[in-house]
Amino acid sequence: MQIYNTHVFLGPHPTIYFYCKGENKTILPDVKEKHFSYIFDGEESWQPLTELPGKKCKRCGLYEFDTIKSDDVFDEWDLCLDDFINGISIHYKAKEFNATLLCEDCQVATGKKFPLFIDGSANKKMDLFLVVVISVLVSIMATIVTVCAYKYWQKRKREKDQAHFLKLFQEGDDIEDELRLSM
């Protein structure tokens, strides 16, 4: 979830909540900053957000608590099982917010209720795998660069020492020649 706009002018942080008609408000305590991606693991104390009945839709929305006037509305929409493709529904409203909703059991519509969660990454195992692979590749590349730089440094040092050594002998010959001539 990511919010792009807050409606709070005087308070330190907004209080964002999810609400479906006829249910309790579900406060999202971590969502405080604009332009920050919040990723939830589905095990927070406030999840699931709601339960969807088989074929019926619910009027739901994302809101911001306001103490002076009525609460500010990010967006309201009809939330239905058909919105979930492969268990994921993405809801976006320009200049307001972007949310990925997860419903793991929404594959088959029957008469039962389906719990709805909010999630920022539907495939966390793949994300972890990518992080590990990228870390290993970066480590290997850093090692290769370090070894190459060390070998190059050794070569330059060896060449410098050889040049210095040859220069010493060449300078020594000139001194001997000068000493023989003066005798």
Secondary structure as UniProt FT lines:
FT   STRAND          2..3
FT   STRAND          16..20
FT   TURN            21..22
FT   STRAND          26..27
FT   TURN            29..30
FT   TURN            34..35
FT   TURN            45..46
FT   STRAND          50..52
FT   STRAND          58..64
FT   STRAND          72..79
FT   HELIX           81..83
FT   TURN            86..87
FT   STRAND          88..93
FT   TURN            94..96
FT   STRAND          97..102
FT   TURN            104..107
FT   STRAND          114..118
FT   HELIX           124..182
//
